[in-house]
């Protein structure tokens, strides 16, 4: 998969921009706040319909403007795909998604046309923060991998919201019907998450050993859920909801189900969050992202787009070299503040980003000692 054109209009600090990166690695160099990450965010928005930085779409609209638009064109093994997203300042207007020149009726239609994996300094949250960050990681991977997962998750979250509203009202008469709806919606979510974690575990462990350079450090990833071992997810989900009924009515929220799932991360059998060093936790997060990259590549028969947001500066030279070796087969957009950060990346193109403008500086910058 390769980007042939990225078009922005009134997106973040950009008025109008057309970016046509070559195959290989394109490096975006500039000071903090220059707008480098905004370009990666635009690609992410077109792949997943949402930013990786904010849940408020209005933040992506250029100040003083009422609307913003992003369009991404990629070449894949099966031909050309064009996707786009339009955002509105007016809260009463929903964002509009375009797929191959037509307005999509649902956000899910966007999924799978262009896929990406993003690496950023915030990835450390995958290891250090709570379950929500790890669930989001799984959800973003699986939504790109198979559109059916995105719709299954939507169905589950809609049923969960309605059921929580009934719990707040103390409506015990309507709850059994929503128990059944929630249990039916949970089944595909749990099965797909469980299968994905099994595959992620094998790949992430291999990447960790390679990037960390220490064979004795064993990184493990395990799906953590009340339904992780269930052979009959829907029935077990129903039983779990009924068993929690009194607690749920007291707390006025649903206490059982995949919305409480997590991924258990260990290093040599110990929780990495509690016992791992900063470097070990960063290597674990990188390994998880590389494993996600592998799964997308295996699923679609070609590597996804790679977005690396100022991550090389966080790594020592050995880890940096090993990471670059792992991602060399994909088209990548890489941001950094100093040209020394991308030594060894062998960029095909180096672009200087300054105050919403982009100019080519020449790939030779990356070869300087």
C-alpha positions as a printed Julia matrix, in Angstrom:
369×3 Matrix{Float64}:
   0.0     0.0    0.0
   1.32    3.42  -0.95
   0.06    6.98  -0.55
  -0.04    8.76  -3.88
  -1.76   11.92  -2.64
  -2.74   13.51   0.67
  -4.86   16.66   0.39
  -5.7    18.96   3.29
  -7.96   21.99   3.35
  -8.27   24.11   6.49
  -7.02   21.23   8.6
  -5.27   22.27  11.83
  -2.73   24.95  10.85
  -2.85   24.22   7.11
  -4.78   26.19   4.53
  -4.31   24.0    1.47
  -1.7    21.28   1.12
  -1.0    18.53  -1.39
   1.54   15.93  -0.33
   2.66   13.17  -2.73
   5.29   11.14  -0.86
   7.51    8.68  -2.76
   7.85    5.02  -1.91
   9.97    4.28   1.14
  10.53    6.66   4.05
   9.53   10.33   3.94
  10.99   12.34   6.81
   9.19   15.45   8.06
  11.62   17.69   9.95
  10.65   20.74  11.96
  10.4    22.39  15.33
   7.78   21.37  17.85
   4.46   22.92  16.88
   5.42   23.31  13.22
   2.63   20.98  12.05
   4.45   17.71  11.39
   2.15   15.57  13.51
  -0.9    17.17  11.86
   0.02   15.44   8.6
   0.14   12.04  10.3
  -3.13   12.83  12.04
  -4.75   13.54   8.66
  -3.69   10.11   7.35
  -4.97    8.44  10.53
  -8.28   10.28  10.19
  -8.75    8.94   6.67
  -7.89    5.38   7.71
 -10.01    5.18  10.86
 -12.39    8.13  10.75
 -10.94    9.57  13.95
  -7.87   11.34  15.27
  -5.28    9.54  17.38
  -4.87   12.72  19.44
  -8.34   14.05  20.21
 -11.96   12.92  20.41
 -13.15   16.44  19.55
 -13.35   16.76  15.76
 -13.68   20.54  15.96
 -10.1    20.79  17.22
  -8.92   19.67  13.77
 -10.6    22.58  11.96
  -8.38   25.54  11.2
  -9.08   28.49  13.48
 -11.68   30.83  12.0
 -13.0    28.27   9.5
 -16.34   26.45   9.52
 -15.2    23.23   7.88
 -12.1    21.15   7.15
 -11.49   18.38   4.63
  -8.88   15.65   4.23
  -8.54   13.31   1.26
  -6.2    10.34   0.94
  -5.44    8.4   -2.24
  -3.57    5.1   -1.99
  -2.46    2.48  -4.48
  -3.0    -1.08  -3.35
  -2.55   -4.5   -4.92
  -6.17   -4.38  -6.08
  -5.93   -0.84  -7.47
  -6.59    2.73  -6.41
  -8.59    3.65  -3.29
  -9.67    7.19  -2.41
 -11.09    8.09   0.99
 -11.9    11.39   2.6
 -13.41   13.02   5.68
 -15.08   16.41   6.05
 -15.48   18.03   9.47
 -17.8    20.82  10.58
 -17.54   23.51  13.24
 -21.33   23.38  13.69
 -21.99   20.69  16.29
 -25.34   19.89  14.67
 -23.6    18.68  11.52
 -22.0    15.25  11.58
 -18.73   14.56   9.81
 -19.08   13.25   6.28
 -17.09   10.29   4.97
 -16.29    9.72   1.31
 -15.18    6.44  -0.28
 -14.07    6.37  -3.91
 -15.94    9.54  -4.79
 -19.23    8.64  -3.08
 -20.66    9.73   0.26
 -20.66    6.79   2.67
 -23.82    6.19   4.68
 -21.88    4.75   7.63
 -18.46    5.37   9.12
 -17.71    1.65   8.87
 -17.59    1.88   5.09
 -14.31    3.76   5.49
 -12.56    0.85   7.2
 -10.09   -1.26   5.28
  -9.6     0.94   2.22
  -6.44    2.52   3.66
  -4.85    1.04   6.78
  -2.14    2.4    9.04
  -0.19    1.78  12.2
   0.99    4.82  14.12
   3.96    4.94  16.52
   4.12    7.9   18.89
   5.63    8.83  22.27
   2.12    8.4   23.73
   2.33    4.67  22.97
   3.85    4.22  26.41
   0.23    4.53  27.63
  -0.33    1.04  26.22
   1.84   -0.28  29.04
   1.62    2.35  31.79
  -2.03    3.39  31.77
  -5.3     1.57  32.41
  -7.27   -0.97  30.36
  -8.96    1.65  28.15
  -5.73    2.35  26.23
  -5.22   -1.35  25.5
  -8.85   -1.89  24.48
  -8.54    1.06  22.1
  -5.41   -0.51  20.61
  -7.29   -3.78  19.97
 -10.37   -1.99  18.63
  -8.39    0.12  16.16
  -6.48   -2.91  14.9
  -9.53   -5.13  14.48
 -11.69   -2.4   12.93
  -9.1    -1.98  10.17
  -8.58   -5.71   9.82
 -12.26   -6.56   9.39
 -15.17   -4.2    9.01
 -17.48   -6.73  10.7
 -15.68   -6.11  13.99
 -16.29   -2.35  13.77
 -20.03   -2.94  13.31
 -20.13   -5.59  16.08
 -18.43   -3.2   18.51
 -20.83   -0.4   17.55
 -23.79   -2.68  18.2
 -22.38   -3.69  21.58
 -21.66   -0.11  22.7
 -25.14    1.04  21.64
 -26.78   -1.78  23.63
 -24.49   -1.05  26.59
 -25.48    2.63  26.61
 -29.18    1.74  26.58
 -28.77   -0.87  29.31
 -26.86    1.57  31.52
 -29.68    4.08  31.09
 -32.18    1.45  32.33
 -29.97    0.7   35.34
 -29.89    4.39  36.24
 -33.71    4.4   36.07
 -33.95    1.2   38.12
 -36.03   -0.39  35.35
 -35.76   -4.09  36.21
 -38.67   -5.03  33.92
 -36.89   -4.06  30.67
 -33.45   -5.33  31.69
 -33.85   -9.01  30.65
 -34.51   -8.04  27.02
 -31.42   -5.84  26.98
 -29.41   -8.57  28.67
 -30.09  -10.74  25.66
 -29.2    -8.0   23.18
 -25.98   -7.18  25.0
 -24.98  -10.84  25.25
 -25.6   -11.44  21.55
 -23.55   -8.36  20.66
 -20.71   -9.37  23.01
 -20.1   -12.76  21.4
 -18.33  -11.63  18.18
 -16.37   -8.93  20.04
 -14.96  -11.43  22.52
 -14.16  -14.08  19.9
 -12.32  -11.67  17.62
 -10.4   -10.0   20.48
  -9.36  -13.38  21.85
  -8.12  -14.61  18.46
  -6.26  -11.34  17.83
  -4.49  -11.48  21.2
  -3.29  -15.02  20.52
  -1.69  -13.85  17.28
  -0.37  -10.62  18.78
   1.31  -12.54  21.6
   3.46  -14.66  19.28
   4.54  -11.75  17.12
   5.07   -9.22  19.94
   7.29  -11.66  21.86
   9.49  -12.12  18.79
   9.72   -8.37  18.14
  10.56   -7.69  21.79
  13.5   -10.11  21.76
  14.81   -8.57  18.53
  14.44   -4.89  19.42
  15.51   -5.34  23.04
  18.47   -7.47  22.03
  18.14   -9.7   25.1
  17.08  -13.29  24.52
  16.49  -13.9   28.22
  13.73  -11.24  28.44
  10.42  -12.93  27.6
   7.56  -10.54  26.85
   4.06  -12.02  26.98
   0.66  -10.63  26.03
  -2.58  -12.3   27.17
  -6.25  -11.48  26.66
  -7.78  -10.7   30.05
 -11.54  -11.02  30.23
 -14.2   -12.69  32.32
 -15.1   -14.47  29.07
 -11.56  -15.25  27.91
 -11.98  -19.02  28.37
 -15.65  -19.21  27.44
 -16.7   -21.71  24.79
 -20.26  -20.37  24.79
 -19.79  -16.61  25.03
 -23.41  -15.53  24.64
 -24.73  -17.92  27.29
 -21.89  -17.14  29.7
 -22.38  -13.42  29.18
 -26.07  -13.77  30.08
 -25.19  -15.75  33.19
 -22.63  -13.13  34.22
 -25.11  -10.28  33.83
 -27.7   -12.07  35.93
 -25.15  -12.85  38.63
 -24.19   -9.15  38.83
 -27.74   -7.79  38.84
 -27.82   -6.5   42.45
 -24.38   -4.9   42.19
 -25.3    -3.27  38.87
 -28.51   -1.79  40.24
 -26.58   -0.41  43.2
 -23.82    1.06  41.03
 -26.18    1.96  38.15
 -23.81    0.63  35.51
 -23.05   -2.63  33.69
 -20.33   -4.48  35.6
 -19.8    -7.51  33.36
 -18.78   -7.76  29.71
 -16.09   -6.94  27.12
 -16.22   -3.21  27.9
 -14.13   -4.21  30.94
 -11.58   -6.3   28.99
  -7.85   -5.77  29.28
  -4.57   -7.13  27.91
  -2.23   -8.59  30.53
   1.4    -7.63  29.78
   4.26   -9.42  31.51
   8.04   -9.54  31.26
   9.64  -12.78  32.49
   6.37  -13.59  34.22
   6.07  -10.31  36.15
   3.72   -7.37  35.37
   5.8    -5.09  33.17
   3.91   -2.0   34.39
   5.13   -2.63  37.95
   8.59   -4.08  37.37
   9.74   -2.94  33.91
  12.16   -0.08  33.27
  11.22    2.84  31.03
  13.22    1.29  28.19
  11.59   -2.1   28.64
   8.11   -0.59  28.65
   8.87    1.42  25.52
  10.21   -1.7   23.79
   7.02   -3.56  24.8
   4.83   -0.82  23.3
   6.86   -0.82  20.07
   6.61   -4.6   19.92
   2.82   -4.47  20.23
   2.59   -1.94  17.39
   4.9    -4.03  15.21
   2.75   -7.08  15.93
  -0.32   -5.08  14.84
   1.56   -4.13  11.66
   2.24   -7.84  11.0
  -1.4    -8.81  11.46
  -2.64   -6.13   9.08
  -0.06   -7.15   6.51
  -1.01  -10.82   6.8
  -4.71  -10.02   6.54
  -4.52   -7.73   3.51
  -1.55   -9.24   1.7
   0.46   -6.0    1.76
   1.97   -3.81   4.48
  -0.14   -0.98   5.92
   1.06    2.61   5.99
   3.48    3.43   8.81
   3.3     6.69  10.73
   6.2     7.36  13.12
   5.71   10.47  15.2
   8.99   11.49  16.85
   9.72    7.99  18.17
  13.3     7.51  16.99
  14.63   10.18  19.34
  13.2     8.16  22.23
  15.33    5.11  21.36
  18.99    4.32  21.85
  20.99    3.71  18.61
  20.69   -0.1   18.78
  16.91   -0.12  19.29
  16.55    2.54  16.6
  18.5     0.44  14.11
  16.49   -2.69  14.91
  13.16   -0.87  14.6
  14.1     0.58  11.2
  15.13   -2.89  10.01
  11.68   -4.21  10.97
   9.67   -1.56   9.09
  11.77   -1.14   5.96
   9.29   -2.88   3.66
   6.49   -0.31   4.13
   5.91    3.25   3.03
   6.46    5.41   6.09
   5.99    9.02   7.17
   8.44    9.87   9.95
   8.56   13.08  11.97
  11.48   14.45  14.0
  12.84   17.75  15.26
  16.51   17.06  14.49
  18.03   15.52  11.38
  20.3    13.42  13.59
  17.19   11.55  14.8
  16.69    9.78  11.48
  20.25    8.7   10.78
  20.03    5.16   9.47
  16.47    5.55   8.18
  17.69    6.0    4.58
  14.88    8.38   3.6
  13.65    8.67   0.04
  12.57   12.23   0.75
  13.19   14.84   3.47
  10.67   17.66   3.9
  11.08   20.73   6.09
   7.85   21.76   7.86
   7.58   25.36   9.04
   4.46   27.3   10.03
   2.05   25.33   7.87
   4.31   25.16   4.83
   6.28   22.2    3.47
   9.41   22.29   1.34
  11.77   19.58   0.13
  15.31   19.73   1.5
  16.88   16.61   0.04
  17.38   13.09   1.38
  21.07   13.71   1.94
  20.28   15.41   5.28
  19.66   11.99   6.75
  23.17   10.81   5.86
  24.99   13.39   7.95
  26.91   12.01  10.92
